Amino acid sequence: MVDTKTQYQKIKPAIDKAVVDVMESTAFINGKAVHDFAANLSAYIGIKHTIPCANGTDALQIAMMALDLQPGDEVITPSFTYIATTEVIALLRLIPVFVEVDAKTFCMDPTVFEKAITPKTKAIVPVHLYGQSAPMEEIMAIAKKYNLYIIEDNAQTIGCDYIFANGDRKKTGTIGNTGTVSFYPSKNLGAFGDGGAIFTNDDMLADKMKKITNHGQSKQYYHDIVGCNSRLDSMQAAILDIKLKYLDEYTAARRKAADFYDGAFANQPKIIIPFRASYSSHVFNQYTLILEEKNDPANYRDGLRKFLAVHKIPSMIYYPVPGHRQKMFEHFNTVTQSMPVTDWLSERVISLPMHTELDEEQLIFITNKVLEYVNK
Ligand SMILES: Cc1ncc(COP(=O)(O)O)c(C=O)c1O
């Protein structure tokens, strides 16, 4: 699905030097590399504070802790997302309230989620899925009306522009009260291990988040609030700082591959290509098709996966079981919740290889094999 090896080889001297520099400095934790990277990332995405942490899951947890959400508070989130989004809600003894997504954008549908708001609702977690923004203006208007926090799960979408109705642009992750990102290796800005960060323009919130990432500490051995140990280590920061310089180039390469796929699959009755919303750029963390077959769509999709695997083409299903149907949430009694769009998508989506190193030969091979299967 990804080719991090070729990507590394292209910038090997700079990466290797950055790692050696950290080793020689021995500032492995919270070193200069971490501060430099946080400052450069803040400048890139246009935010006042970037708080690096250990991974994108912790980033969500820390954001929710800093906003002082209390056990029993309800948090609205799409069911159609990676489990990390919803798991941290339950971990903090908050209540995940699952809502539908829009069948075209795969993101939270603002026309339906207002109905899910109750007096206990405290926050909304829109997920910018696969590399495209959720409809933030509509979401923000509803959040404002009910006085709710917005935590943007931007794990998959670093570098994406949200385009406001008046033409202004902001990077996703910088629009709500806070936003989070993951530097998991396959992400658009991927580390050589785990990593994550939280974004905010709010000074007090940033201060609290920094404390939470370091055991709630204000100064060494003085702990003001309950926190955790969640740090981005200096080696990962040094690597990410090099890769950040290439992020726009990487995004362009992903888009070029997506354009090729789109061109090959256009006008195929059984394939719906990814919708590109006018309010967002698309950074294609994933290239995800909807495969339409009236009888037994999930089986038809599995057939494609098997056919591709025979030809050594990887594919993935993000995500076969939506959040509201996961066993871990059984006690919330959400399994019987009606989510026709989410269920429809879960049976039909399939993601093809998507990364910065896809060349035309590979793309021709992949698209030909997909077309061979659907035209059978
Ligand atoms: C939507 C979403 N949220 C959160 C996460 C969690 O990030 P991490 O794996 O860095 O903990 C991911 C990672 O895959 C994700 O895709």
The ligand as a Gaussian input file, in Angstrom:
#p B3LYP/6-31G(d) Opt

LIG

0 1
 C       -8.600000       8.800000      11.604000
 C       -7.488000       8.404000      12.530000
 N       -7.502000       8.857000      13.790000
 C       -6.528000       8.550000      14.655000
 C       -5.470000       7.736000      14.299000
 C       -4.464000       7.362000      15.320000
 O       -3.137000       7.660000      15.003000
 P       -1.926000       6.794000      15.557000
 O       -1.887000       5.513000      14.814000
 O       -0.728000       7.644000      15.313000
 O       -2.171000       6.592000      17.013000
 C       -5.397000       7.254000      12.988000
 C       -4.284000       6.399000      12.577000
 O       -4.362000       5.555000      11.740000
 C       -6.443000       7.584000      12.079000
 O       -6.434000       7.141000      10.822000

